[in-house]
Amino acid sequence: MGKSVSLHTLGCKLNYSETSTLAGKFNSNGFELKDYGEKSDIFVLNTCSVTDNADKECRQIIRSVLNKNPDTYIIVTGCYAQLQPNEIAEIHGVDLVLGSNEKFKLFDFVNGFEKKELSCVFTSPTEEITNLDYAYSSDVESRTRAFLKIQDGCDYNCSFCTIPLARGKSRSLPVDTVIENAKKLIELGYKEIVLTGVNTGDYTYQNGTPKVNKLFDVLCELDKLEIPRIRISSIEPNLLTDDIIQLVGSSDKFCSHFHIPLQSGDPETLKLMRRRYNRDFYENLIDKLNTGIPGVGIGVDVIIGFPGETDERFGNTLSFLESLNASYLHVFSYSERRNTYAVTLPGRVDMNARKERSRILRELSNKKRMAFYRKNAGISHKVLFETAKEDDHIYGFTDNYIKVRTKHLTSLENRIMNFEITAAENYLYAEGKIL
C-alpha cells in the first residue's frame, strides 16, 4: 500500500489555499490523503507567524502528532518556517523544514520519507523568494466557495509585521493565468471565487509591454466570466480605488463586501505602525463606500495593545470605531515579533490591559454586526448556501456578508437563492425565509 499524508494549516486564507495545493501534489503522486488528527505516515504543517500564539501552536501540534505516532514523518513549512527554520529544526521529531521558495517543490527535497536523527532545512534568503504558485482552497468539502491566490509578498513596511520577511517582495500572477485558473474553478462547480493574496490590492503585472495591469484590470476581466459571485478579500484602504468601488457597485457579480484593515483609530499610533493613510482618509473611504454601494458590508481589522497605546490612545480608537459606519470588527492583540521595528518601541502594554481592550472591541463588533443584520431585515438578498448542515439547519452568506440560516433542504445546497431576513437575534447569524 502507498503512504498516507495529513495536512494542517495555521493562519490566513492564503495559507489554506496553499495547503490545498500541497495536498493536490501529494494526491497526484499517489499518496492517500487523510484528515488532520488521523494517523498518517507523513504530516505537513503549514505555519503562520503573525502572532506569538501561532508559533506556540506549531510546537504543540507537532508534539500531539508524534504522541499518536512517533514514526510520522514531519514536514513544516510556511511563514514561521521561513523566519525561524533552525528553531523549528530543533523541535524533536521534525524531519524537514521548507521555506517559502521551497514548499511547492517539496518532492525535490525528500526521498523516501524515512525519519532520521537530524532535521533537513531548506530555505532561501528573503530577497530570493520568487515562488508564486497558483493555489486555491474550498470552504467546505463540496464546491461552494474557492479562495483563489492572485498575488504574494508585500512591499509595505508596517512596523509590526513580519510577512514581508517571510514571503518576500510583492509579485502577481499574469492576468491571463488568473483568468485561466478562475475558469478551472468554474468548471469544478464553484459558485463564488474569493480573490486572495498577502496584499491583494497591490496586484501589479507588466510583461514587457507599456501596459501595467492593476487589480482593477483583473477585476474587469473576471467580470466577463460566467460565475455568479466574485468577492475581494482584505484590501488596504489606500489601494481601494474609486474605479474598483464603481465596478463593484455596478456589477452583478462582485459582492458588495469589503474587508479593510484600519489597525488603529489613534493618529499617533497609526504613524508608529507606519500605515499608508491617516484617520481622515479612512473615514472618508468608509463614507464613500456606504454612499456609493447601498447596503455594503464592511469589515475592519484593528490591533490593540500596540506599544505606547495609553488609555487615552485606546479611547481614541474606541470612539473612532463607534462612529464608523462599519458592519463588524476583527480584533487582534498586538504580538511582539522579532526583527520588527515595533518590538523596539517603548510603552509595552500589560497583557491584562490587552485582554480587556480586546474584550471591549469584540463587544462593540457584536453590536455593530447585530445592528447591520437588523438593518437588512425585510430586504431580499441573494444567499449562497453551503453544503454542510448543522442541527438540521443550513447556512449561507448574502453578498454583503451576512451569515444566515434556515431549515436544511438538500435542494438548497450550493445554490444561490433569494432570501429575506426576518429575524436577527444574535451576532452569529440571521434567520429568514426563501422567497
N, C-alpha and C positions, 0 to 999 in steps of 0.2 A: 504493500500500500504506500501511496505517496505521503509526504509530510503535510502537516496541518499548520495553519497560522491564524493567530488572532491579532487584532489591532485595536488601539485605543488612542483617543485624541484629547488633548488638553488645549483650551484656548478658543480662538475665534472661528468663525465660519470658514475662513480661508484655510485654516488648518484642517477642518473637517473635509473640505473638498479635496485637499491634497492627500489625506489619508485614504479617501475613496480611490484615488488614482493609484496609490501604492497597493491597495487591495486588488485592484484590477491587474496590476503587474504580477502579483503572486498567482492570481487565478489563471492568467494566460500562460504561466509557467507550470501549471499542473498541481498547484497546492490547494488543499482543501481549506476553505475559509470557515472559521469558527467564530462564534460570538465572544466578545470580551467577557472573561470570567470562566469560560470553558477551558479545559485542559487542552493545550496545543503544544506542538513541537517547537514552534517559533512564536515569539511575541514581539510586536513592534509598537513602540510608544512614540507618538508624535507630540512633542512638548511645546509649551509656551513659556515665555519668561517675562511677561508683562508685570506680574506681581511675585512677591516672595512666596506666596502660598502655592503658586504653580510649581516652583522649584521643590518645595517640601512634598507636594502631592506626587511629583515624579518619583521621588525616593520611596514613598510609601507604596505606590503601585508596584514598583519593581519588587520590593520585598514581599508583597502579597502574592504576586505571580509565582515567585520562586518558592514560597512556602507551600503552595499547592503542588508544584512540580519543579524540583531543583534542577532537572535536566533541560528545562526550557531554554532555548537559545534567545537571548535578549538583545534586541536592536533598539537603540534610542536615537531619534533624530529630531528635527525641529529647531526652534529658536534657542531653547536652553542648551541643546547640543552644540549649536554653532558658537554660543557665547562662552560656555564653560565645559568644553569637551573633556578636559583632563579631570575635572571634578566629577563628571558622570562616570568616566572610566574607572574611577576609584571605588564606585559603588559595587559592592560584592555581587557577582553574578552577571554583570553587564558584559556582553561579548563584543558588541560592535557599536561604535558611535559615529554617526554620519552627519556632516554639516549641511548647510542649505544647498550648496552646489552638488552634493553627493547623494542626497536622499532618493532622487528618482533614478539613480544608477546603482542601486544597492546590489544588484546581481553582479556588478563588476568588482565588488569589493569583498565578496564572500564565496567560499567554495565548500559546500557540504553541510554548512550549518551545524558543525560539531563544536561543542564547548571546549575552551582552552583555559589555561591558567590566567592569561593576561588578556585585557581588552585590546581590540584594534580600534584606532582612532583615525578617521579621515575627514579633515575639514580644510577648507580654503580660506585664505585671508579675506576679510570683508570686501576689500577693493577688487577682489577677483570673482565675487559672486555674480554670476550672469545667468544662472539657470532660470528658465521661465517655461516650465511645462504646463500644458493645458490640464486643467483639473476641474472636476465638478463633483458634487455630492447631493444626495436627496435628504429631505427632512424625515421621510418615512420610508418603510420598506417598498411600498409601491410608488409609482412615479407621479408625484403631485407637484412638488417644488424642487427646482435644482439650483444650486449655487454655482455660478459659472465664473471662474477666475479669468480676469482680463488684464490684470496688472499685478506687479510685485515690487517690493522695495520701496524706499522713501528717501527723498532728498531734503526733508524738513529736519529741523534741528531743535525739536521740543526738548526742554531741559530735563524732563522726567523719563524719557523714552529710550529704550534700547533697541527698538525694532530696526532702525537703520543699520545698526551694528550687526544684527542677526540676519538681515535679509538683503543688505546691500543697497545700491542705488536704484532709483525708480526706473522701471522698464515695463514695456507694454507689448502685448501680442499684436500682430498686424490686424488691421480691420478685417481683411478677408478671412483670416484664421478665426477671429471671434465669430463672424457670421457663419462660417462652416461648422464650428463647434455648437453654436446655437441651433443650427438646423439638425444636427445629430440628436440633440436633446428633444427637439420637437418630434422627431421620428420615433424616439423612445417613449413618447406619450406624456411628457411633462406639460403641465398647463401653465406653469409660471417659472420664469427664469429670473434669478436674483443675481445681479452683477456684483462681483466682489473683487477685492484686492486689498493690499496694505493701505494704499492711498488711491482709491478708485477714481476720485475726481481729477487726479494728476495724470490720467491716461494721456499719453503723447506718443505718436508713432509717425516717423518720417522715413521713407525708404528711397533715398536718392532722388527725390523729386522736391520741387519747391513747396508742395502741399504738406503742411503739418497737420495731421489728424489729431483732434482733441476728443474728449469724451462726447461732446455734442455730435460730432460726426459719426461716431459709433452708434449713438442712440438713434440718429436718423436712419441709419441702415437697418438696425434692429426693428424699427417701427414698421418696416416694409414686410416683415416676416409674418407667417400665419401662425401666430401664437396669441392666446387670449391676454396674457399678462407678462409684463416686464417690470421688475422692481429694482431700484437703485439702492444698494446697501449704503453704509455710512459714508458720508461725503463731507469734506472740510468746508466750512462756511465760505471761505474766500474762493472756493472753486465751484460753488453752486451759482452758476451764471444766469443772467436774465434769459438767455436763449434756451437753456435747459428748463427753467421754470415755465417758460411759454410752451415748450414742446410737451412737457408733462401735462400741463393744463389743457392742451388742445387734443392730445392723443387719446384714443380709446383703448390703448394697450398699456401705457405706463401707469403704474399705481400712484395714486395721489398720497404718497407717503415718503417722508424723508427722515433719515436719522442723522443729526447734525451735531458733532461734538462742540460743546461750549468749554468745558473743563473748569471754569471759574467765572463767577459774576463779579469778582472784585478786580478793579482795573490794575492795581499794583501786582496782584498775583498773576494775572494774565501776562504781564510783562516779564515776570520772573520765569513763567512757563515757556516763554519765547513763542507764544502763539502769534499767528499772522493776521490778526484782526483785533479790534477793540470791542468794548461792550456795546457802544452805539451802533457799530456796523452789524453786530449780531442781532441786536434788537430790531433794526431796520429790515434785516433779511427775514426774520420771522414775521414781521408785519407784512412784508411784500408777499410772502408765501400765502398767508391767510387771506390777503386781498385777491391775489391772482388765481388761487385754486381753492374755491369754496369747499369746506369740509376736509381740508388736507390734514393728515395725521403727521405730527412732528414729535420725534423722539430726541432727547437731549442727553448727551454724556456729560457728567460732572465729576470732578475729583475733589474729595475733601481731605483735609489734613496735610496739604502741601506745606513745606517749610515756610514759616513766617505767617501762617494763617491764624491770626489772632481771632478772638471772639468777634471783634469789630469787622474784620475781613470776611469771616464766615457769615456774619449778619448781612453784609453787602451781597453775598452770593444768594443767601436765602431770600432776601427781599426782591432781588432781581428775578429769581426763578418764580416767585409767587406772582409777579406781574406779567410774566412771559406767557403768551398765548400758545402754549405747547401741550401735547397730549400725554406725555409720560417722560420720566427721567430714568436714565441708567446711572446709578450711583456707585462710584468706586472709591475705596480708601487708598490714599497715596501709599505707595510701597517703595522703600528705598532700593534703588537698583545701582549696582556697581557700574562704574565708567559713565555716569551721567553727571551733568553739572548740578542738578538739583540736590544730589546727595551731599554736596559740599556747602550748601546754604545753611545759615543759622536758623534758629527758631523751630526746632523739631517739635511737632505736635504730639502730645501724650496720646497713647493708644486708647485710653478710655474716652478721651475727647473725640477722637476719630470715630469711635463706635457710636457715640451719642449723636454726633453731627450726621453720620450716615443714617441713623435711625430717623432723625428729623426729616431728612430729604426723602427717604423712602416713603414715609407717611405722606409727604407732600405729593410724591409721584402717584401714590394710590388715589389721592383726592383728585388730582388732575385727570387721571385715567377714567375714574368714575364719572367725572363731570363731562368728559369727552364722549363717553359711551351714552350718557343720558341726552346729550346734545344731539346725538344721531338717532334717538328713538323716533319711531314713526316715519323714518325715511327708508326708502327702498335702496338696498345695496346689493352689489354682486359679490357673492361669497364663494370662495373656492374651498370645498370641503375635503378634509384629509381622509385617508382610508382607515386610520386607526380609530378604534372606538373604545370608550371607557364608560362603564356602568350604563350601558345601553344608550349612550349619547354619542353623537358625532360632532367634531369640532372643525371650525374653519376660520378663515380670515377674510374680512372685507378688503377692498382695495386700499382703504385708508388705515388698515392695520388694526381693526377691532376684532378681537377674538370672540367668536360666537359659538353657541352650541344649540343643538336641537335633538330630538329623538332620533336614534340611529335608524337609517334605512340604507340598505345596500345600494339602492339606486342613486343615492347622493354621493357615493364615494368617487373622489377625483372628478367631480363635476362642479361647474360654476352655475349657481342658481340665484335667482332674485330672492332676496331675504329682507324681511322687515324686523328691526329690533323693537321688541315690545317691553323688555324689562332689563334694567341694569342695576342689580342689587349689590354687586361687588366688583372689584377691580380685576378679577381673574377672567371673566367672560361676561358676555351679554346674552340674554335669551331672546328668542324670536320665532318667526314662522316663515315657512316657504310661501312665496307668492305665486 
